[in-house]
Amino acid sequence: MLLRVMTALLTVLALSVSQTPGAQLLVLHGWSSPAELAALNVLRSGLEAKGHSWINLAIPHDNGVKVNVIDLIAGGNSPNIFMEPNPQIYRQLREQGHTLSPGPLFKSIGALANFPQAVIDAITIDGQIMKVPNTIHADGMIYYSRAVATASGVDPQRWTSLDAMFADFARVRAAGYLPMAIGGQEWQVGYLTHALVASIGGAKLYRQLYSAHPDAVGFDDPALLQVFDAIRKIRQQADPAANGRDWNVATSMVISGKALLQLQGDWMKGEWHAAGKTNNVDFGCRGIPASKAMAVSIDGWGLLGGAPPETEQAELDFAAMVVDPKIQAAFAAAKGSTPVRLDVAQSAVDSCSAQVLTGLNTPGFAVNTPNTTASAAWIAAVWGVAFKFWNTPDMSSADAVAALRAGFAALPG
């Protein structure tokens, strides 16, 4: 049954198989929005320029079905390239002899010296580079419509706190707009939660909650109650159709002028670009007000080892192509991400990406997304509590913290 479900989900999303003479690489990913597909096409073209072909294996990340590369290998559908953040998956693959490290390649081509430290941390597992870095995204930023801000008489750049942001929402509603465009899916609430933990609680609390071995001391930090207080205030801004709304549909509500802003990962920028909109003209961006830390997602591709030499060489060709400065510039423009190299042309780094880079270069400010630091079981537990809190108006912030504590105590081991 699982294999039938998996087969049904392996859909081609606007990426055709090309007829090039080199190796054929099966590429597993979870991207499906227009901006994501445009960015993938940048990589496909780059791979084809090296004489290889791209076979698409797409399982959208928000479809509710959890299938990873281990499952696919067991089912006889082994991908050559795969987007996978969970470090435990790479440990399992290493035990099976299915890993191929791009580390020596990155050193030889000069890429390693130009990766920010946060990128190196994100692609390194147990002391070995195991991933090909592709994107840098801030997990929680504010992108807003300049037209709606002007019409409402508010200036998001002047907000010095979340309370100041919430206080302006009455003016936005009075002007006939929604203050926030919200997607009420579990993963979106989960991302909002850890973005606020970083912003409100800072790096210390974040690491206590989202390390490989969480520290229960974090549950006693008053800032954690403030995180859930903020989530409740954000939930109160949701329109009746928010439940189940995809993130990019929420983005389109801001682009079309129905809502002032969206607080989401900065992959939002790719949707603005895809709609033909321009930074500093049509939209503005900023971090969460008064942030003490910034959570970042550094997406990386894994390379499947144990393949024939010509296939492994093609995988390394893919790795070199992904981190090429010109490819990084083109990919980031389509995806809305920040390039993973510090030596990419400054013309490819807009003011929104510059804010992310400033955070990365500020000591102690950037923290890596839980998907690369915490266990899958603990992430699922946190998401479950946060989503229950989101959907239960009479659940207090203290109740949510108590539920987190109970979930932590119930973890195996």
C-alpha positions in Angstrom: 0.0 0.0 0.0 2.8 2.4 0.9 4.5 1.8 -2.4 1.3 2.5 -4.3 0.8 5.8 -2.4 4.4 6.7 -3.0 4.1 6.0 -6.7 1.0 8.1 -6.9 2.8 11.0 -5.3 5.8 11.0 -7.7 4.4 13.6 -10.0 6.2 15.6 -12.6 5.8 19.3 -11.8 6.7 21.3 -14.9 10.1 19.7 -15.2 10.4 17.4 -18.2 13.1 14.7 -18.8 15.6 16.1 -21.2 17.4 14.0 -23.9 21.1 14.7 -23.1 23.9 12.2 -23.6 25.4 12.2 -20.0 24.1 10.5 -16.9 20.4 10.6 -15.9 20.0 11.9 -12.3 16.7 11.2 -10.4 16.1 14.4 -8.3 13.9 14.2 -5.2 12.4 17.4 -3.8 9.3 18.9 -2.2 8.9 22.2 -4.1 5.8 23.0 -6.1 5.0 26.7 -6.1 5.6 28.8 -9.3 8.7 30.5 -7.8 10.1 27.2 -6.6 9.6 25.6 -10.0 11.2 28.5 -11.7 14.2 28.1 -9.4 14.4 24.4 -10.0 14.5 25.2 -13.8 17.7 27.2 -13.2 19.3 24.1 -11.7 18.0 21.8 -14.4 19.4 24.1 -17.1 22.7 24.1 -15.3 22.8 20.4 -15.1 21.9 19.9 -18.7 24.7 22.4 -19.6 27.1 19.8 -18.1 25.7 17.1 -20.4 23.5 15.3 -17.9 19.7 15.0 -17.6 17.3 15.7 -14.8 14.5 13.3 -14.0 12.0 14.9 -11.6 10.7 13.1 -8.5 8.5 15.6 -6.7 6.7 14.9 -3.4 5.2 18.3 -2.2 6.2 18.9 1.4 2.7 19.9 2.5 0.8 17.0 1.1 0.6 15.2 4.5 2.5 12.1 3.4 5.8 11.5 5.0 8.1 9.7 2.5 11.9 10.1 2.7 14.9 8.9 0.7 15.2 5.8 3.0 11.7 4.8 2.1 12.3 5.3 -1.6 15.5 3.2 -1.6 13.7 0.4 0.2 10.9 0.6 -2.5 13.4 0.4 -5.4 13.1 4.1 -6.4 16.5 5.4 -5.3 17.0 9.1 -6.1 20.5 10.3 -7.0 19.9 13.8 -5.6 17.6 14.5 -2.7 16.5 17.5 -0.7 16.6 16.3 3.0 17.3 18.4 6.1 17.1 15.7 8.8 20.6 14.8 9.9 19.5 11.4 11.1 18.6 10.4 7.6 22.2 10.9 6.5 23.5 8.9 9.4 21.2 6.0 8.3 22.4 6.4 4.7 26.0 6.3 5.9 25.4 3.1 7.7 24.0 1.7 4.4 27.0 2.9 2.4 24.8 5.4 0.5 26.5 8.7 1.1 28.8 10.8 -1.1 30.5 13.8 0.5 30.9 16.9 -1.6 33.4 18.3 0.9 36.6 17.6 -1.0 35.1 19.0 -4.2 34.0 22.2 -2.4 37.5 22.7 -1.1 39.2 22.1 -4.5 36.9 24.6 -6.3 37.2 27.3 -3.7 33.6 27.2 -2.7 34.2 26.2 1.0 36.2 29.3 1.7 33.2 31.4 0.6 30.5 29.8 2.6 29.2 31.6 5.7 29.8 29.7 8.9 26.1 29.1 9.3 26.1 27.3 5.9 29.1 25.1 6.8 27.4 24.2 10.1 24.1 23.3 8.3 25.8 21.0 5.7 28.1 19.3 8.2 27.0 16.1 10.0 29.2 14.5 12.6 32.2 16.4 11.4 31.8 15.6 7.6 30.2 17.8 4.9 27.3 15.8 3.7 25.1 18.3 1.8 25.2 20.6 -1.1 24.0 24.0 0.1 21.4 25.6 -2.1 19.5 28.3 -0.3 19.6 30.6 2.7 16.2 31.6 4.0 15.1 33.5 7.1 12.4 31.3 8.6 10.4 34.4 9.9 10.4 37.7 8.1 7.7 40.3 7.3 6.9 41.1 3.7 4.3 43.8 3.2 2.4 45.7 0.5 3.7 49.2 0.2 0.3 50.3 -1.4 -1.7 48.9 1.6 0.7 50.4 4.1 0.3 53.8 2.5 -3.5 53.5 2.2 -3.7 52.5 5.9 -1.3 55.2 7.1 1.2 52.8 8.7 4.9 52.3 8.3 6.1 48.7 9.1 9.7 49.9 9.1 8.9 52.0 12.2 7.7 49.1 14.3 10.1 48.6 17.3 8.2 45.7 18.9 5.5 43.2 18.1 3.1 45.2 20.3 3.7 48.2 18.0 2.8 46.1 15.0 -0.4 44.8 16.6 -1.4 48.3 17.7 -1.3 49.4 14.0 -3.7 46.7 12.9 -6.8 48.6 13.9 -5.8 51.3 11.4 -5.3 48.7 8.7 -8.8 47.1 9.3 -10.4 50.6 9.4 -8.9 51.2 5.9 -10.6 48.0 4.6 -7.7 45.6 4.6 -6.7 42.4 6.4 -3.7 43.1 8.6 -2.1 39.7 8.0 -2.5 37.0 5.4 -2.3 33.7 7.2 -2.1 30.0 6.2 -3.3 27.8 8.9 -1.4 24.6 8.1 0.5 22.7 10.8 3.9 23.2 9.3 3.3 26.9 8.9 2.3 27.2 12.5 5.4 25.2 13.4 7.7 27.5 11.5 6.0 30.5 13.1 6.7 29.0 16.5 10.4 28.5 16.1 10.8 31.8 14.4 9.2 33.5 17.4 11.2 31.4 19.8 14.3 32.8 18.2 13.0 36.4 17.9 11.5 36.7 21.4 13.6 34.2 23.4 16.9 34.6 21.7 19.6 32.1 20.8 20.0 30.6 24.3 16.3 29.6 24.6 16.3 28.5 21.0 19.2 26.1 21.5 17.7 24.8 24.7 14.5 23.8 22.8 15.8 22.9 19.4 19.1 21.1 20.0 19.7 17.4 19.4 19.2 17.0 23.1 16.8 19.6 24.4 17.3 21.1 27.8 14.2 21.1 30.0 15.3 24.3 31.6 14.0 26.2 28.6 10.4 25.3 29.6 10.8 27.6 32.7 11.9 30.7 30.6 9.1 33.3 30.8 9.9 34.2 27.1 8.3 30.9 26.1 5.0 32.1 27.5 5.5 35.3 25.5 6.0 33.2 22.3 2.6 31.6 22.7 1.0 35.0 23.6 2.3 36.3 20.3 1.0 33.2 18.4 -2.5 33.8 20.0 -2.5 37.4 18.8 -1.5 36.4 15.3 -4.1 33.7 15.2 -6.7 36.3 16.1 -5.8 38.1 12.9 -6.7 35.1 10.7 -9.7 35.4 8.3 -12.3 32.6 8.3 -10.7 30.9 5.2 -7.2 30.7 6.7 -7.4 27.1 7.8 -5.6 24.9 5.4 -4.5 27.8 3.2 -1.2 27.2 1.3 1.6 29.7 2.2 1.9 31.0 -1.4 -1.9 31.6 -1.6 -1.5 33.7 1.5 1.4 35.5 -0.2 -0.9 36.3 -3.2 -3.3 38.0 -0.8 -0.6 40.5 0.1 0.5 40.8 -3.5 -3.0 41.5 -4.7 -3.6 44.1 -2.0 -6.1 42.3 0.2 -3.8 42.2 3.2 -1.0 44.3 4.6 1.6 41.6 5.4 2.6 38.1 5.8 4.9 36.7 8.5 6.5 33.7 6.9 9.8 32.4 5.6 11.4 34.8 3.1 10.7 32.4 0.3 7.8 34.8 -0.1 10.0 37.0 -2.1 10.1 34.5 -5.0 6.3 34.8 -5.3 6.6 38.6 -5.5 9.2 38.4 -8.2 7.1 35.8 -10.1 4.2 38.3 -10.0 6.4 40.9 -11.6 6.7 43.0 -8.4 9.7 45.0 -7.3 11.3 45.4 -3.9 11.2 49.0 -2.5 8.5 49.8 -5.0 5.7 47.2 -4.6 6.8 45.5 -1.4 9.0 46.0 1.6 10.6 43.5 3.9 11.9 43.5 7.4 12.7 41.1 10.3 10.4 40.5 13.2 10.5 43.6 15.3 12.9 43.6 18.3 14.4 40.2 17.3 17.0 38.8 19.6 17.9 36.0 17.1 17.0 34.9 13.6 16.2 31.3 12.6 17.5 30.4 9.1 16.9 27.5 6.8 19.8 26.4 4.7 18.4 23.9 2.3 20.8 21.3 1.1 20.9 18.5 -1.4 22.2 15.0 -0.5 24.1 12.9 -3.0 23.5 9.2 -3.1 26.7 7.2 -2.8 27.3 3.6 -3.9 26.3 4.4 -7.5 28.5 3.6 -10.6 31.5 5.9 -10.9 30.0 7.8 -13.9 26.8 8.5 -11.9 28.7 9.6 -8.8 30.8 12.0 -11.1 27.5 13.4 -12.4 26.3 13.9 -8.9 29.5 15.9 -8.1 29.0 17.8 -11.3 25.5 18.7 -10.0 27.1 19.8 -6.7 29.7 22.1 -8.4 26.9 23.6 -10.6 24.6 24.4 -7.6 27.3 26.4 -5.8 28.6 28.2 -8.8 28.3 31.9 -8.1 26.4 32.6 -11.4 23.9 29.8 -10.7 23.5 30.9 -7.1 22.6 34.4 -8.3 20.1 33.2 -10.9 18.6 30.7 -8.5 18.3 33.1 -5.6 16.5 35.7 -7.9 13.9 33.1 -8.8 13.5 31.4 -5.4 13.6 34.5 -3.3 16.5 33.1 -1.3 19.9 34.6 -0.3 22.9 33.1 -2.1 25.0 30.6 -0.1 28.3 32.2 -1.2 29.7 35.5 0.1 31.4 36.1 -3.2 28.3 36.2 -5.4 28.0 39.5 -7.3 26.4 42.3 -5.1 23.8 42.9 -7.8 22.3 39.5 -6.9 21.9 40.6 -3.2 18.9 42.9 -2.8 18.0 44.8 0.4 16.0 41.9 1.8 18.8 39.4 1.3 21.2 42.0 2.7 19.2 41.9 6.0 19.6 38.1 6.1 23.3 38.4 5.4 23.7 41.0 8.2 22.0 38.5 10.6 24.3 35.7 9.5 27.4 37.9 10.0 26.3 39.1 13.4 27.9 36.9 16.1 25.4 34.7 17.9 22.4 36.1 16.1 21.7 33.4 13.4 20.5 30.0 14.5 19.8 27.0 12.2 16.3 25.7 11.6 15.2 22.9 13.9 15.0 20.6 10.8 18.8 20.4 10.9 19.4 20.5 14.7 16.5 18.6 16.4 15.1 15.1 16.2 12.1 14.5 13.9 10.1 13.2 16.9 10.7 16.4 18.9 9.9 18.6 16.0 6.6 16.7 15.4 5.8 17.0 19.1 6.4 20.8 19.1 4.3 21.2 15.9 1.5 19.2 17.4 1.3 21.3 20.5 1.6 24.6 18.6 -1.1 23.5 16.1 -3.4 22.4 18.9 -2.9 25.8 20.6 -3.6 27.6 17.3 -6.9 25.8 16.9 -8.0 25.9 20.6 -8.9 29.4 21.6 -9.4 28.6 25.3 -6.0 26.9 25.6 -3.7 29.2 27.6 0.0 29.9 27.0 0.7 28.1 30.2 -1.2 25.1 29.0 0.9 25.1 25.8 4.2 25.2 27.7 2.9 22.4 30.0 2.0 20.3 26.9 5.5 20.9 25.5 7.0 19.7 28.8 4.8 16.6 28.7 5.7 15.9 25.1 9.4 16.2 25.9 9.0 13.8 28.9 7.3 11.3 26.6 10.1 11.2 24.0 11.9 7.8 23.7 15.3 7.6 25.3 
